[in-house]
Amino acid sequence: MSTMLGALFAFAPRNRSPRSFAVALGFSAGVMVYISFMELLPEGVRHLTDFFGERGGEWRAILGFFAGILLVALLDALIPHVPNRGGRPEALRSCPRSPLFRIGILAVVAIALHNLPEGLITLIGVADDIHIGFVLAIAIAIHNIPEGIAVAAPVYAATNSRKTALWYTFVAGIAEPIGALLGYALLRSCFVGVLCGFAFSAVAGIMVYLSLDQMLPTARAHTNPHWAMMGFVSGMLCMAVSILLLGLGG
């Protein structure tokens, strides 16, 4: 649903400005970085230390963290990452229609492949601890909004059809619950602490990589970098306050 919400933002002319785009991406990156270091990685350490002791658990959590970074870096090298190549919507509309449509298709493929493991990780989080799962779902939902913009904007510019843009955005977004269903079918008998520990640690690495290598640089490139940083800090603050107010931490 949040991916589809991003598509609706893409249709509104006042929300297509470079400044709004930069703040939204920076905000999402801030949410992801905060939850990675303050929630996911510590939770991974906690699970792994229960099985391997304090030192052994910490080393394995660190290994999982950097394994997640390595995994997403390899995927980033293999899968075209459309948002980093995007420009202003006005510039996109001046391009030929077919290249724009191809960009939209590549965005659908890349984001759908990215959403499959996100659904699985959210499922694992909820199965282990409903509080952690809820915080994780909030973070992923927030950062899915710019993903919806990344899909809908080029498709809408190429076809001038909101229905088509919404359909392709839906295809990208539905991959997340599909990932959760596949994960449940494969792993419903394997919800153990070790699996959760490695999963939380690896996803923390994935989120940090995506935030610092993809989202924040893209946000800074679209307008004054200070706007992206304002969004980044606001995202961290919003997640910190929400965790404290809702009692989700610990």
N, C-alpha and C positions, 0 to 999 in steps of 0.2 A: 504493500500500500504506500509506503514512503517513497519507493521508486516511482510509482505513478504520480505521487504528489510532486516530485521533481519535474515530471513532464508538464504538469499544470503551471508550475513556475516558469517553465520555458516558453509557454504561450503568452505570458503577460509581458508586454513591451517594457513596462517600468522595472521589471525584474531581470532584464537582459543586459543591464549596464555592466561594464567591466568591474566596477566597484562592488556591486552586489554579488557578482560571481566570485570575486576574490574573497569577500567576507564569508560567504557560504562555505567555500572550500577550506579556508583557514579555520573556521569554526569546527568543521568536521574533523580536520586534522588534529585540532586541540583536544577534542573529545576522545579520539582514538589513542593519542599519546598518553593522556592522563589515565585512562582506564587500563592501558597496557602496563604502566609502571606502578600504579597504585592499587589495582585490583587483580588483573590476570596473572602477572608474574608472581606476586606474593602468594596467590592461591595455588599456582603451580608448585612453588617451593613447599608449601604446607602439605600438599598431597604426597609429594615425592619424599619428603623427610619422614613421613609416617612409615614408609616402606624401606628406605635406604639410610636412615639416620640423617643427622643435621648436615654434615659435610657432603655425604653422598647425594642427598637430596638437592642441595644447593648446586652442586656441580652438574647434576642431570638437568635441573631446571635451566641453568645457563646454556647447556648443550641444546636443549629444546628451543630456547629463545633464538640462538644463532642458526639453528637448523631451519626455523621458520623464516628467518631473513634470507637464508640461502635458497630456500624453496621458492619464495616469491620473486627473488632476483632472477632465478632461472626462468620462471614463468614469464616474467617481464621481458626477458630477452627473446622468448619464443613467440609471445602473443603481442600483436600490435596494440599499443596503448594509446587510444584515440585522444583522451583529454589533453595530453601533453602536446599534441599537434594542432589543437583547435585554436581558433582565433575568435575575434568578435563576431557575434551573430550577423552584424551588418556585412562583414567581410565574407562570411560564408554564403550569404545570399547573392553575392556578386559572382560566385563560381558557377560552373556548369552543374546541371542538376544531377547527372549520373555520378560524378565523383562524390558529391555530397551524400547521395544515397548509399554509396559504398562505405563511406565513413560511418554512417549510421549502422550498417550491418556489422561492420567490424566492432563497433562499440557494443552491440548486442551480444556478440560472441564472447568478447573479452569480459564483459560484466557478468554474463551468465556463468561463465567458468569460474569467475571470482566468487559468485554468490553461492555456488554449490557447497564448498567447504564452510562458508559462513553459516549456512543452515545447519550443517552437522555440528559445528562448534556450539551454536546456541542450544541445540538439543542436549548436548553433553552438559553444558552449563546448568540448564534447568534440571536435568536428571540428578545432578550432583548437589546443587544448592539453588533453590528457587530465587534467592536474593541475588546471587551472582548471575544467574541466568537472566534475571530481569534487567540488571544494569547492563549486561552485555547486549541484550536486545535493544535497549534504548540507544546505546552507542552505535550499533550497526544500523538501526533505523535512521538516525540522524545523518550518518555518512552515506546512506543510500539515496538521499534526496539529490545531491549533486550528480550521482550516477544516473538518475533519471533524466536530469538536464542534459547530460552528455549524450544520451541516446536520442532523446526527443528533439533536441535542437537541430542536428543535421538532417534528420528524417523529415521534420516539419518544413525545414528550409528547402529541401529537395522536392517534396511532394505537395506542399501547401495544404496538407490534409491532417487535421488534428486526429482524426480517427486512426489513420495509418500510424502516426507517431505514437499514439497511446497503445496501439496493438503491439508494436515492437518494444515499447517500454515494458509492457506487461510480460512479454516473453522473457526479457532480461530479469525482471523481478521475481517471476514465479519459480525461477531456478532455486531460490533460497528455501522455500518450504519443500521443494522436491528433494533438495539435499538433506533436509531433516528427516524426511520419510525414508530415503535410502539408508541414512545412517541408523535409523531405528531398526530397519529390517536386518541390517548387517551386524549391528553392535548391541542389540537390546539385551543380550546375555553377557555383555562384556563391560558394563559400566562399573569399572573398578578404579581405585584411586590412582594407580599408575597411569592408566590411559588418560584420565582427566588431568593429571599433573603435566604430562607431556603435551597434551592438547592445549591447555591454558598457556603454557610457556611458549609453545610454537606460535600460537595466534597472537600473543603479545609481540613477538618478533615480526610477524607479518604486518600487524597494524602499524608498528613503528616505521617499518620500511615504506609502506604505502603512504604514510603521512608525510615523512620527511623527504622521500625521494620523488614522489609523484604529486601529491595534493598540494602541499605548501609551496613548492617551486612553481607549480602551475598557477596558483593563486597570485603569487608575487609577480609573475610575468604579465598579468593582465592589467595591472594598474599600479599605483603607488604601493610599494611593498609594505608600507606601514598599515594599510588597510587589511592586508592579509594577516599581519601579525596581530592586529586588533581582534580579528576573527579568531585567530589561534588561541590567544589568551582568554577570550570570552568563552570559547568552547571548553577549555580546561576549568574555568571558573564555574560555568553552568553545571558541568558534570560533578565537580567537587561539592557544590551546594546541594545538588539533587541527592547525592549519596548521603550527605549529612542529614538533610531534612527528612528523607524517607527512611533513614536508619538502615541503609543497605550495606554500609561498610562493615567488614568483620562479621 
